[in-house]
Structures are given as C-alpha cells and as structure tokens.
Amino acid sequence: MNPGFFVRNVPIYGDLILSPMAGFSDIPFRLICWEFGMAMSYTEVISMDGVLWKNKKTFKLLDFLPIERPVTFQILGNDEDKIVEACRILEQLGPDIIDVNMGCSVSDIAGKGAGAGLLKDPVKIGRIFKKLTKTLRVPVTGKIRLGWDDKSRNYLEVARILEDNGASLIAVHGRTRSQFFYGKADWNAIAEVRQAVKIPVIGNGDVRCVADIERIRKHTGCDGVMIGRGAIGHPWIFQHKDRDQVAPAEKIELIRRHLSLMLEHYGRDIGVILFRKHATKYIMGMPDATELRPHLVTCNSPDEIIDRIVSHFDRIQKQEAA
Ligand SMILES: Cc1cc2nc3c(=O)[nH]c(=O)nc-3n(C[C@H](O)[C@H](O)[C@H](O)COP(=O)(O)O)c2cc1C
C-alpha cells in the first residue's frame, strides 16, 4: 500500500483521521478507531503550562500505544518561548509529529490568546512556527479554524504563514471561533486553503456519514479527512460503514470491548464513569434511545451498563419481530 500523503518525512497510510477530542480521543477509543482503519493518531490536547509544570495528568494524556504510530501530540499555548520549551520536552517522549492547536474555542483558553485566540495574531503564529520548526526534529503541524469570527476570517493568511514558517501540514476545521460547534462547516474555505498551500491539508467539520467522506474529499481536494463527533459512538465510520449497517450483535460486541478497554486503562470506577458518555452515543439513532439514555448516565458498574443495553436491544428486536 502506498502512503496517502506525507507529513514531511512521515508516511501516512490511509486518509481518515480521528479528530483530537478532549475527553473522547483517549487510548481505548483511538485503539478501536485504529483497528477500524484510522490512518494516524492525535492525542487529546495538552497545555504548554501543564508540560512545564510537570503536571502528572497532562503527561498521562500523552500515553500512546506503539501500534498507533504515527502519533501526533497536540499542544495549546500562547507564549512563544514557553511553547517551544514545552515542545522540546514533548519531543523527548517520542511523538512522530507535534501539532499546535489554533482551534480551541473555550473562553478561558481562546480569550487568553491560546487555541483559536492565536488566530487573532497571525504574525505571532509565524514566529511560533519558525522557532518550533527550527528547534524540533519532528515535523510541526497546525490545526486551525477559519478565523475568530465572521468579520475576521483569516484562514488563507494563516495557512500561508504556517507554510512559510515550516509547518508540514494544516488541519482546517471549517468554522470560526465564534461559531463554536454550531452552524455548517464551510468546506469552500477548506478548498481555498488546499489551493493556497503545497503542504498536505486535512479537511474537518461535519463529516457524519460515509457519503460525507467522499463529498468533503471531492469538494475540497483535501489530502485527509478528520472526523470528530461523527465517530463518537460510531467508530465503524473508519470502516466505511454507516450506523444502519452495523448489526446489533456487532454493536454490543464493540460496546463490551470498548468498556473493557476503558476499565483496563482507567481502573473500574473511573472507567465506568468515563464510558457512560460513549454508551449514550453508541445507542444514538436506535428506537427509544432517549428512554435508555438517562439510565446509562447513572450506571455505576460495568455489568449494569451492558445489561441495560443488551435488554434494550432484545426488547427492540422482539418488538420488531412481533
Ligand atoms: C468533545 C470535543 C472535544 C474536542 N477537543 C479538541 C481537542 O482537544 N483538540 C482539537 O484540536 N480539537 C478538539 N475538538 C474539535 C474537533 O477536533 C473538531 O475540530 C470539531 O469537532 C469539528 O469536527 P466534527 O464536525 O467532525 O465534530 C473537540 C471537539 C469536541 C466535540
């Protein structure tokens, strides 16, 4: 199999990528997505200060499995020197790529000039990338939004600055910061970025079903497709399968496996609590899912989660057969 594209010298086999998603794209979920065909891994975002202060929780988020490679660490920060210092520490942990988050919309972060807040200062982005790409041995990439708000959509300027200062790839979430996660992602803008730079461009935003994968590829010409919310509760999208193409037995089998990976990774009590939000997404689109959801979010044991889901599936199948 030939690589779909390269991130500088790192070959990427395939072109479907799970979005970095804090609270979701952890080792258990990435492993499942990888088994289903994900081409490369992004860890959940970590902060520059967390690295510099040697915060244990920050470093835990950077754990990855050797089979996940190529693996990208994603960092948030607003200070040029500190972000470089933090990335030098990160590089020693062995990622294949380091990505700078320029899309985080959370007020506490973006309001302080990190994440999407960086988009307000493209010149600073240039300085950060120049320093990072001169200092680090691994390729450095950026994940951007289209701008701060509708009046300041500066994605083309930012994309050119990134390329001119050594970035090896740009992932574009087709929304502005002020859109947060609402409204339609603008795939035309992603297509413009694709035209404006020579480095690989990953298209992101509103890929919810298998047909969307081909649509965004055709519409934007992007080298890779990044899938966020469309993969939560539906990692089969990496196998080019839609929700209605997954048999109930297959769904239950994966729910069991995902839960057991969570228990292994986080321990029993935290694993159950953290799995609840995945469980509510696995049942999305099923008949009477809204009835089951409140029960799932209060389950306290692995068996309870599985029993609730299995009996719900059984009841639906009996109803359908009657
Ligand atoms: C719960 C959640 C957590 C997210 N965390 C991150 C993150 O850590 N880093 C990042 O670059 N983007 C993050 N995002 C944004 C996604 O990576 C993606 O850009 C966005 O959801 C749009 O893609 P989608 O329409 O396929 O969901 C997050 C999104 C969600 C919903």
The ligand as a Gaussian input file, in Angstrom:
#p B3LYP/6-31G(d) Opt

LIG

0 1
 C      -15.807000      16.976000      22.907000
 C      -14.868000      17.629000      21.937000
 C      -13.540000      17.820000      22.294000
 C      -12.647000      18.426000      21.405000
 N      -11.331000      18.540000      21.745000
 C      -10.430000      19.006000      20.837000
 C       -9.032000      18.977000      21.095000
 O       -8.565000      18.517000      22.149000
 N       -8.204000      19.471000      20.121000
 C       -8.681000      19.958000      18.937000
 O       -7.897000      20.381000      18.076000
 N       -9.992000      19.963000      18.674000
 C      -10.868000      19.490000      19.567000
 N      -12.194000      19.422000      19.239000
 C      -12.627000      19.841000      17.906000
 C      -12.599000      18.645000      16.949000
 O      -11.292000      18.152000      16.807000
 C      -13.151000      19.023000      15.559000
 O      -12.318000      20.014000      15.017000
 C      -14.585000      19.541000      15.620000
 O      -15.387000      18.756000      16.472000
 C      -15.195000      19.579000      14.204000
 O      -15.257000      18.292000      13.638000
 P      -16.646000      17.451000      13.596000
 O      -17.674000      18.333000      12.938000
 O      -16.276000      16.232000      12.783000
 O      -17.004000      17.139000      15.018000
 C      -13.096000      18.867000      20.127000
 C      -14.442000      18.662000      19.787000
 C      -15.321000      18.057000      20.647000
 C      -16.745000      17.847000      20.223000

